[in-house]
Amino acid sequence: MIIAPSILNANNLRLESEIKKASEAGITRFHIDIMDGHFVPNLSYGPQLVKDFKREFPMTDAEIHLMSNNPKDMIPAFVQAGADLLEFHYEAMDQGQVNYWLDYLASNGLKPGLVLNPDTPIEVLHDFADKVKQVLLMTVYPGFGGQKFIPESLERIQTARKILNEVNPRITLEVDGGINADTIKLAKDAGANVFVVGSYLFKDGNIAGKVNKLNEILE
């Protein structure tokens, strides 16, 4: 089980300090949301932040969640920046491009991942499960932090886990959106094993306490 804090919800004026606090509590992977203002109506970070992150925290994984329909420019930029895992949206391109970019990531030494929005049929995974190392199911609509977990996501998690297990049980299944002390157990029981946690973790400053509580729930 992996907790991947979303730095989008951290205090960006104290970002290094908050990453350090989470790392000291045992976090080994951070989720970095990249939003381009087109695919989703919000803007966030660029490749330079990932370069800085890997320079300051070289032993910590940078997991990139790319929310962009411009893969030609964006994906190579984050590969060069030092990302460890990059997951992009199925909805952002056609099937041929999905296959191309999954192969591109693997050939460049990254773990390739695919993201599905809440309205996207889970069954599309049949076409790509043999190429991914991770699938991210959005349990809210992408673009902004602090949203509530969509209850119907639990059935989607179960279906996705079944499809992935048929190909390779080691493919990790991640959930993102509304994950807190209540929903993380539900998502785990449904079959998820990587959990993006944002506002719940960072909102009151007790980062280590929140990490410890979530780990206890996942045990």
Buried (B, 14 or more C-beta within 10 A) or exposed (E): BBBBBBBBBBEEEEBEEBBBBBBEBEBEBBBBBBBBEEBBEBEBBBBEBBBBBBEEBEEBBBBBBBBBBEBEEBBBBBBEBBBBBBBBBBBBBEEEBBBBBBEBBBEBEBBBBBBBBBEBEBEBBEEBBEBBBBBBBBBBEBBBBEBEBBEEBBEBBBBBBEBBBEBEEEBBBBBBBBBBEEBBEBBBEBBBBBBBBBBBBBBEEEBBEBBEBBBEBBE
